[in-house]
């Protein structure tokens, strides 16, 4: 059980912090929590599994080859397997990523 997921990770200026939650939740599915400081980005990422990305706090711009999305706190987006995408923190943002 996790009481407050946002308390599990802290912001660091100029960095992206990440923490795997799979073991804590006793699941085989990759579940990762990110804290992205304002202005930080993850570029040209893709993966073999579909990703569900939920913004827990802050705001995030997500770009694919075809679309640009703005996710505010509590917003969620799915990204298809093997789809190249970019993430950009418009402000300090905490993000939950679940791979299916």
N, CA, C and O atoms as a GROMACS GRO file, in nm:
protein
  400
    1UNK      N    1   0.083  -0.117   0.000
    1UNK     CA    2   0.000   0.000   0.000
    1UNK      C    3   0.089   0.125   0.000
    1UNK      O    4   0.196   0.128   0.061
    2UNK      N    5   0.042   0.226  -0.070
    2UNK     CA    6   0.111   0.354  -0.073
    2UNK      C    7   0.012   0.461  -0.028
    2UNK      O    8  -0.093   0.479  -0.090
    3UNK      N    9   0.047   0.531   0.080
    3UNK     CA   10  -0.043   0.634   0.132
    3UNK      C   11  -0.048   0.758   0.043
    3UNK      O   12  -0.156   0.804   0.008
    4UNK      N   13   0.068   0.811   0.005
    4UNK     CA   14   0.073   0.929  -0.080
    4UNK      C   15   0.188   0.912  -0.178
    4UNK      O   16   0.305   0.927  -0.142
    5UNK      N   17   0.155   0.881  -0.300
    5UNK     CA   18   0.255   0.848  -0.400
    5UNK      C   19   0.352   0.964  -0.426
    5UNK      O   20   0.470   0.940  -0.453
    6UNK      N   21   0.305   1.086  -0.418
    6UNK     CA   22   0.391   1.202  -0.445
    6UNK      C   23   0.500   1.220  -0.340
    6UNK      O   24   0.603   1.282  -0.368
    7UNK      N   25   0.480   1.166  -0.220
    7UNK     CA   26   0.582   1.176  -0.114
    7UNK      C   27   0.700   1.081  -0.137
    7UNK      O   28   0.801   1.091  -0.068
    8UNK      N   29   0.688   0.990  -0.233
    8UNK     CA   30   0.792   0.890  -0.255
    8UNK      C   31   0.910   0.940  -0.338
    8UNK      O   32   1.011   0.870  -0.351
    9UNK      N   33   0.898   1.059  -0.394
    9UNK     CA   34   1.005   1.110  -0.481
    9UNK      C   35   1.015   1.261  -0.464
    9UNK      O   36   0.915   1.329  -0.441
   10UNK      N   37   1.136   1.313  -0.476
   10UNK     CA   38   1.162   1.455  -0.456
   10UNK      C   39   1.217   1.516  -0.586
   10UNK      O   40   1.276   1.447  -0.668
   11UNK      N   41   1.197   1.647  -0.601
   11UNK     CA   42   1.254   1.720  -0.713
   11UNK      C   43   1.400   1.752  -0.686
   11UNK      O   44   1.441   1.770  -0.571
   12UNK      N   45   1.478   1.757  -0.793
   12UNK     CA   46   1.618   1.799  -0.787
   12UNK      C   47   1.641   1.894  -0.903
   12UNK      O   48   1.618   1.856  -1.019
   13UNK      N   49   1.686   2.015  -0.875
   13UNK     CA   50   1.707   2.114  -0.981
   13UNK      C   51   1.795   2.058  -1.092
   13UNK      O   52   1.901   2.000  -1.066
   14UNK      N   53   1.750   2.076  -1.215
   14UNK     CA   54   1.829   2.035  -1.330
   14UNK      C   55   1.837   1.885  -1.350
   14UNK      O   56   1.924   1.838  -1.424
   15UNK      N   57   1.750   1.808  -1.287
   15UNK     CA   58   1.758   1.662  -1.297
   15UNK      C   59   1.619   1.601  -1.308
   15UNK      O   60   1.517   1.665  -1.281
   16UNK      N   61   1.619   1.475  -1.350
   16UNK     CA   62   1.499   1.393  -1.349
   16UNK      C   63   1.525   1.280  -1.250
   16UNK      O   64   1.620   1.204  -1.265
   17UNK      N   65   1.440   1.270  -1.151
   17UNK     CA   66   1.451   1.161  -1.054
   17UNK      C   67   1.350   1.053  -1.093
   17UNK      O   68   1.242   1.084  -1.142
   18UNK      N   69   1.387   0.926  -1.071
   18UNK     CA   70   1.294   0.818  -1.099
   18UNK      C   71   1.300   0.714  -0.988
   18UNK      O   72   1.402   0.697  -0.922
   19UNK      N   73   1.188   0.644  -0.971
   19UNK     CA   74   1.182   0.539  -0.870
   19UNK      C   75   1.087   0.431  -0.920
   19UNK      O   76   0.972   0.458  -0.952
   20UNK      N   77   1.137   0.309  -0.925
   20UNK     CA   78   1.053   0.195  -0.962
   20UNK      C   79   0.964   0.159  -0.844
   20UNK      O   80   1.010   0.151  -0.730
   21UNK      N   81   0.835   0.137  -0.871
   21UNK     CA   82   0.740   0.099  -0.766
   21UNK      C   83   0.693  -0.044  -0.779
   21UNK      O   84   0.613  -0.090  -0.698
   22UNK      N   85   0.742  -0.117  -0.878
   22UNK     CA   86   0.695  -0.253  -0.904
   22UNK      C   87   0.716  -0.345  -0.785
   22UNK      O   88   0.624  -0.419  -0.748
   23UNK      N   89   0.831  -0.343  -0.724
   23UNK     CA   90   0.858  -0.430  -0.609
   23UNK      C   91   0.772  -0.390  -0.490
   23UNK      O   92   0.716  -0.477  -0.422
   24UNK      N   93   0.762  -0.261  -0.464
   24UNK     CA   94   0.682  -0.212  -0.351
   24UNK      C   95   0.535  -0.252  -0.366
   24UNK      O   96   0.467  -0.280  -0.268
   25UNK      N   97   0.487  -0.253  -0.491
   25UNK     CA   98   0.348  -0.290  -0.518
   25UNK      C   99   0.330  -0.439  -0.545
   25UNK      O  100   0.219  -0.487  -0.567
   26UNK      N  101   0.442  -0.513  -0.543
   26UNK     CA  102   0.446  -0.658  -0.570
   26UNK      C  103   0.374  -0.693  -0.701
   26UNK      O  104   0.286  -0.778  -0.705
   27UNK      N  105   0.417  -0.624  -0.809
   27UNK     CA  106   0.365  -0.652  -0.943
   27UNK      C  107   0.481  -0.671  -1.039
   27UNK      O  108   0.590  -0.618  -1.017
   28UNK      N  109   0.457  -0.747  -1.145
   28UNK     CA  110   0.559  -0.768  -1.247
   28UNK      C  111   0.558  -0.656  -1.351
   28UNK      O  112   0.657  -0.635  -1.421
   29UNK      N  113   0.449  -0.585  -1.360
   29UNK     CA  114   0.435  -0.475  -1.455
   29UNK      C  115   0.529  -0.361  -1.417
   29UNK      O  116   0.535  -0.323  -1.300
   30UNK      N  117   0.603  -0.306  -1.514
   30UNK     CA  118   0.687  -0.191  -1.482
   30UNK      C  119   0.603  -0.068  -1.443
   30UNK      O  120   0.522  -0.020  -1.522
   31UNK      N  121   0.624  -0.020  -1.322
   31UNK     CA  122   0.556   0.100  -1.270
   31UNK      C  123   0.667   0.192  -1.220
   31UNK      O  124   0.743   0.156  -1.130
   32UNK      N  125   0.675   0.312  -1.278
   32UNK     CA  126   0.783   0.404  -1.244
   32UNK      C  127   0.726   0.542  -1.212
   32UNK      O  128   0.636   0.591  -1.280
   33UNK      N  129   0.780   0.601  -1.109
   33UNK     CA  130   0.744   0.735  -1.066
   33UNK      C  131   0.859   0.828  -1.105
   33UNK      O  132   0.975   0.797  -1.078
   34UNK      N  133   0.826   0.941  -1.167
   34UNK     CA  134   0.927   1.039  -1.208
   34UNK      C  135   0.898   1.173  -1.142
   34UNK      O  136   0.782   1.210  -1.123
   35UNK      N  137   1.004   1.246  -1.108
   35UNK     CA  138   0.996   1.386  -1.068
   35UNK      C  139   1.085   1.462  -1.165
   35UNK      O  140   1.207   1.446  -1.164
   36UNK      N  141   1.022   1.543  -1.248
   36UNK     CA  142   1.095   1.620  -1.349
   36UNK      C  143   1.091   1.767  -1.311
   36UNK      O  144   0.984   1.827  -1.301
   37UNK      N  145   1.208   1.825  -1.291
   37UNK     CA  146   1.216   1.968  -1.262
   37UNK      C  147   1.173   2.046  -1.386
   37UNK      O  148   1.188   1.999  -1.499
   38UNK      N  149   1.120   2.164  -1.366
   38UNK     CA  150   1.075   2.249  -1.475
   38UNK      C  151   1.185   2.262  -1.580
   38UNK      O  152   1.301   2.289  -1.548
   39UNK      N  153   1.147   2.243  -1.706
   39UNK     CA  154   1.242   2.255  -1.817
   39UNK      C  155   1.314   2.128  -1.854
   39UNK      O  156   1.379   2.122  -1.959
   40UNK      N  157   1.304   2.025  -1.771
   40UNK     CA  158   1.369   1.898  -1.802
   40UNK      C  159   1.289   1.823  -1.907
   40UNK      O  160   1.167   1.841  -1.918
   41UNK      N  161   1.356   1.738  -1.984
   41UNK     CA  162   1.288   1.663  -2.090
   41UNK      C  163   1.347   1.523  -2.106
   41UNK      O  164   1.461   1.496  -2.069
   42UNK      N  165   1.266   1.437  -2.162
   42UNK     CA  166   1.308   1.303  -2.205
   42UNK      C  167   1.277   1.300  -2.353
   42UNK      O  168   1.162   1.315  -2.393
   43UNK      N  169   1.380   1.280  -2.436
   43UNK     CA  170   1.364   1.289  -2.581
   43UNK      C  171   1.380   1.154  -2.650
   43UNK      O  172   1.458   1.069  -2.608
   44UNK      N  173   1.303   1.139  -2.756
   44UNK     CA  174   1.313   1.023  -2.845
   44UNK      C  175   1.307   0.890  -2.771
   44UNK      O  176   1.387   0.800  -2.797
   45UNK      N  177   1.212   0.880  -2.680
   45UNK     CA  178   1.195   0.758  -2.604
   45UNK      C  179   1.090   0.670  -2.673
   45UNK      O  180   0.995   0.720  -2.733
   46UNK      N  181   1.110   0.539  -2.665
   46UNK     CA  182   1.010   0.442  -2.710
   46UNK      C  183   1.031   0.315  -2.630
   46UNK      O  184   1.132   0.299  -2.563
   47UNK      N  185   0.935   0.226  -2.638
   47UNK     CA  186   0.947   0.101  -2.564
   47UNK      C  187   0.864  -0.008  -2.627
   47UNK      O  188   0.780   0.018  -2.713
   48UNK      N  189   0.889  -0.129  -2.586
   48UNK     CA  190   0.820  -0.246  -2.641
   48UNK      C  191   0.677  -0.260  -2.590
   48UNK      O  192   0.598  -0.336  -2.646
   49UNK      N  193   0.643  -0.188  -2.482
   49UNK     CA  194   0.511  -0.199  -2.421
   49UNK      C  195   0.436  -0.068  -2.433
   49UNK      O  196   0.497   0.038  -2.445
   50UNK      N  197   0.303  -0.074  -2.430
   50UNK     CA  198   0.221   0.046  -2.423
   50UNK      C  199   0.244   0.114  -2.290
   50UNK      O  200   0.256   0.047  -2.187
   51UNK      N  201   0.251   0.247  -2.291
   51UNK     CA  202   0.274   0.323  -2.168
   51UNK      C  203   0.150   0.404  -2.134
   51UNK      O  204   0.091   0.470  -2.220
   52UNK      N  205   0.112   0.400  -2.009
   52UNK     CA  206   0.012   0.491  -1.954
   52UNK      C  207   0.089   0.593  -1.874
   52UNK      O  208   0.165   0.558  -1.783
   53UNK      N  209   0.069   0.719  -1.906
   53UNK     CA  210   0.139   0.827  -1.835
   53UNK      C  211   0.034   0.913  -1.768
   53UNK      O  212  -0.056   0.967  -1.832
   54UNK      N  213   0.047   0.926  -1.635
   54UNK     CA  214  -0.044   1.012  -1.560
   54UNK      C  215   0.038   1.119  -1.489
   54UNK      O  216   0.134   1.089  -1.419
   55UNK      N  217  -0.003   1.244  -1.508
   55UNK     CA  218   0.060   1.354  -1.437
   55UNK      C  219  -0.007   1.366  -1.301
   55UNK      O  220  -0.128   1.388  -1.292
   56UNK      N  221   0.071   1.352  -1.195
   56UNK     CA  222   0.019   1.360  -1.059
   56UNK      C  223   0.017   1.504  -1.010
   56UNK      O  224  -0.076   1.545  -0.940
   57UNK      N  225   0.120   1.580  -1.046
   57UNK     CA  226   0.123   1.724  -1.017
   57UNK      C  227   0.208   1.791  -1.122
   57UNK      O  228   0.298   1.731  -1.180
   58UNK      N  229   0.178   1.919  -1.147
   58UNK     CA  230   0.251   1.994  -1.248
   58UNK      C  231   0.183   1.986  -1.383
   58UNK      O  232   0.063   1.960  -1.392
   59UNK      N  233   0.261   2.009  -1.490
   59UNK     CA  234   0.209   1.996  -1.626
   59UNK      C  235   0.322   1.949  -1.717
   59UNK      O  236   0.438   1.982  -1.699
   60UNK      N  237   0.281   1.871  -1.815
   60UNK     CA  238   0.376   1.801  -1.901
   60UNK      C  239   0.331   1.815  -2.046
   60UNK      O  240   0.213   1.799  -2.077
   61UNK      N  241   0.424   1.845  -2.134
   61UNK     CA  242   0.397   1.841  -2.276
   61UNK      C  243   0.448   1.709  -2.330
   61UNK      O  244   0.562   1.670  -2.304
   62UNK      N  245   0.364   1.638  -2.404
   62UNK     CA  246   0.401   1.510  -2.464
   62UNK      C  247   0.388   1.525  -2.615
   62UNK      O  248   0.284   1.568  -2.665
   63UNK      N  249   0.493   1.488  -2.687
   63UNK     CA  250   0.492   1.497  -2.832
   63UNK      C  251   0.517   1.360  -2.893
   63UNK      O  252   0.605   1.286  -2.850
   64UNK      N  253   0.436   1.328  -2.994
   64UNK     CA  254   0.460   1.211  -3.077
   64UNK      C  255   0.483   1.263  -3.219
   64UNK      O  256   0.482   1.384  -3.241
   65UNK      N  257   0.504   1.174  -3.314
   65UNK     CA  258   0.526   1.217  -3.452
   65UNK      C  259   0.406   1.294  -3.506
   65UNK      O  260   0.421   1.382  -3.591
   66UNK      N  261   0.285   1.261  -3.458
   66UNK     CA  262   0.163   1.317  -3.514
   66UNK      C  263   0.094   1.422  -3.427
   66UNK      O  264   0.017   1.504  -3.478
   67UNK      N  265   0.119   1.420  -3.297
   67UNK     CA  266   0.040   1.502  -3.205
   67UNK      C  267   0.126   1.568  -3.098
   67UNK      O  268   0.238   1.526  -3.070
   68UNK      N  269   0.070   1.673  -3.039
   68UNK     CA  270   0.129   1.737  -2.922
   68UNK      C  271   0.017   1.748  -2.818
   68UNK      O  272  -0.092   1.797  -2.848
   69UNK      N  273   0.044   1.702  -2.696
   69UNK     CA  274  -0.056   1.701  -2.590
   69UNK      C  275  -0.005   1.782  -2.472
   69UNK      O  276   0.115   1.786  -2.445
   70UNK      N  277  -0.097   1.846  -2.403
   70UNK     CA  278  -0.067   1.913  -2.277
   70UNK      C  279  -0.142   1.840  -2.168
   70UNK      O  280  -0.265   1.837  -2.167
   71UNK      N  281  -0.068   1.780  -2.075
   71UNK     CA  282  -0.129   1.707  -1.963
   71UNK      C  283  -0.112   1.789  -1.836
   71UNK      O  284   0.000   1.820  -1.796
   72UNK      N  285  -0.221   1.822  -1.775
   72UNK     CA  286  -0.223   1.891  -1.646
   72UNK      C  287  -0.234   1.786  -1.536
   72UNK      O  288  -0.251   1.668  -1.565
   73UNK      N  289  -0.225   1.828  -1.411
   73UNK     CA  290  -0.237   1.736  -1.297
   73UNK      C  291  -0.364   1.653  -1.311
   73UNK      O  292  -0.472   1.705  -1.339
   74UNK      N  293  -0.349   1.525  -1.290
   74UNK     CA  294  -0.452   1.422  -1.298
   74UNK      C  295  -0.485   1.381  -1.441
   74UNK      O  296  -0.571   1.294  -1.461
   75UNK      N  297  -0.421   1.440  -1.541
   75UNK     CA  298  -0.441   1.399  -1.680
   75UNK      C  299  -0.366   1.270  -1.709
   75UNK      O  300  -0.263   1.242  -1.647
   76UNK      N  301  -0.418   1.193  -1.805
   76UNK     CA  302  -0.357   1.065  -1.840
   76UNK      C  303  -0.358   1.048  -1.991
   76UNK      O  304  -0.448   1.096  -2.061
   77UNK      N  305  -0.255   0.980  -2.042
   77UNK     CA  306  -0.239   0.958  -2.185
   77UNK      C  307  -0.180   0.820  -2.206
   77UNK      O  308  -0.096   0.776  -2.127
   78UNK      N  309  -0.222   0.751  -2.311
   78UNK     CA  310  -0.158   0.624  -2.348
   78UNK      C  311  -0.072   0.647  -2.470
   78UNK      O  312  -0.107   0.722  -2.561
   79UNK      N  313   0.042   0.580  -2.471
   79UNK     CA  314   0.136   0.588  -2.583
   79UNK      C  315   0.159   0.445  -2.630
   79UNK      O  316   0.199   0.359  -2.553
   80UNK      N  317   0.132   0.422  -2.758
   80UNK     CA  318   0.144   0.287  -2.815
   80UNK      C  319   0.287   0.234  -2.807
   80UNK      O  320   0.383   0.311  -2.808
   81UNK      N  321   0.298   0.104  -2.801
   81UNK     CA  322   0.429   0.039  -2.803
   81UNK      C  323   0.505   0.082  -2.928
   81UNK      O  324   0.445   0.099  -3.035
   82UNK      N  325   0.634   0.100  -2.915
   82UNK     CA  326   0.726   0.137  -3.024
   82UNK      C  327   0.703   0.277  -3.080
   82UNK      O  328   0.766   0.312  -3.180
   83UNK      N  329   0.615   0.358  -3.021
   83UNK     CA  330   0.593   0.494  -3.069
   83UNK      C  331   0.694   0.589  -3.004
   83UNK      O  332   0.700   0.599  -2.881
   84UNK      N  333   0.772   0.656  -3.084
   84UNK     CA  334   0.871   0.751  -3.034
   84UNK      C  335   0.796   0.873  -2.978
   84UNK      O  336   0.703   0.924  -3.041
   85UNK      N  337   0.838   0.918  -2.861
   85UNK     CA  338   0.773   1.031  -2.798
   85UNK      C  339   0.874   1.111  -2.716
   85UNK      O  340   0.981   1.063  -2.680
   86UNK      N  341   0.836   1.237  -2.688
   86UNK     CA  342   0.918   1.328  -2.608
   86UNK      C  343   0.832   1.380  -2.493
   86UNK      O  344   0.713   1.406  -2.510
   87UNK      N  345   0.893   1.396  -2.378
   87UNK     CA  346   0.826   1.452  -2.261
   87UNK      C  347   0.900   1.578  -2.220
   87UNK      O  348   1.023   1.581  -2.218
   88UNK      N  349   0.824   1.684  -2.188
   88UNK     CA  350   0.885   1.810  -2.148
   88UNK      C  351   0.807   1.866  -2.030
   88UNK      O  352   0.686   1.889  -2.039
   89UNK      N  353   0.876   1.889  -1.918
   89UNK     CA  354   0.812   1.942  -1.797
   89UNK      C  355   0.796   2.093  -1.810
   89UNK      O  356   0.895   2.167  -1.812
   90UNK      N  357   0.672   2.139  -1.819
   90UNK     CA  358   0.643   2.283  -1.828
   90UNK      C  359   0.656   2.351  -1.692
   90UNK      O  360   0.675   2.472  -1.683
   91UNK      N  361   0.646   2.272  -1.586
   91UNK     CA  362   0.670   2.315  -1.449
   91UNK      C  363   0.715   2.191  -1.373
   91UNK      O  364   0.710   2.081  -1.428
   92UNK      N  365   0.757   2.205  -1.249
   92UNK     CA  366   0.793   2.086  -1.172
   92UNK      C  367   0.677   1.988  -1.180
   92UNK      O  368   0.563   2.023  -1.149
   93UNK      N  369   0.706   1.865  -1.220
   93UNK     CA  370   0.600   1.767  -1.246
   93UNK      C  371   0.638   1.629  -1.191
   93UNK      O  372   0.751   1.584  -1.204
   94UNK      N  373   0.539   1.565  -1.131
   94UNK     CA  374   0.553   1.426  -1.087
   94UNK      C  375   0.461   1.342  -1.176
   94UNK      O  376   0.344   1.374  -1.195
   95UNK      N  377   0.519   1.234  -1.228
   95UNK     CA  378   0.453   1.154  -1.332
   95UNK      C  379   0.458   1.007  -1.293
   95UNK      O  380   0.562   0.957  -1.247
   96UNK      N  381   0.349   0.938  -1.312
   96UNK     CA  382   0.341   0.794  -1.293
   96UNK      C  383   0.334   0.730  -1.431
   96UNK      O  384   0.250   0.766  -1.513
   97UNK      N  385   0.424   0.635  -1.456
   97UNK     CA  386   0.425   0.562  -1.584
   97UNK      C  387   0.405   0.415  -1.557
   97UNK      O  388   0.479   0.354  -1.479
   98UNK      N  389   0.306   0.357  -1.624
   98UNK     CA  390   0.276   0.214  -1.612
   98UNK      C  391   0.290   0.155  -1.751
   98UNK      O  392   0.230   0.205  -1.846
   99UNK      N  393   0.367   0.047  -1.763
   99UNK     CA  394   0.386  -0.018  -1.893
   99UNK      C  395   0.304  -0.146  -1.896
   99UNK      O  396   0.309  -0.229  -1.805
  100UNK      N  397   0.228  -0.160  -2.005
  100UNK     CA  398   0.139  -0.275  -2.020
  100UNK      C  399   0.175  -0.358  -2.142
  100UNK      O  400   0.110  -0.458  -2.170
   0.00000   0.00000   0.00000
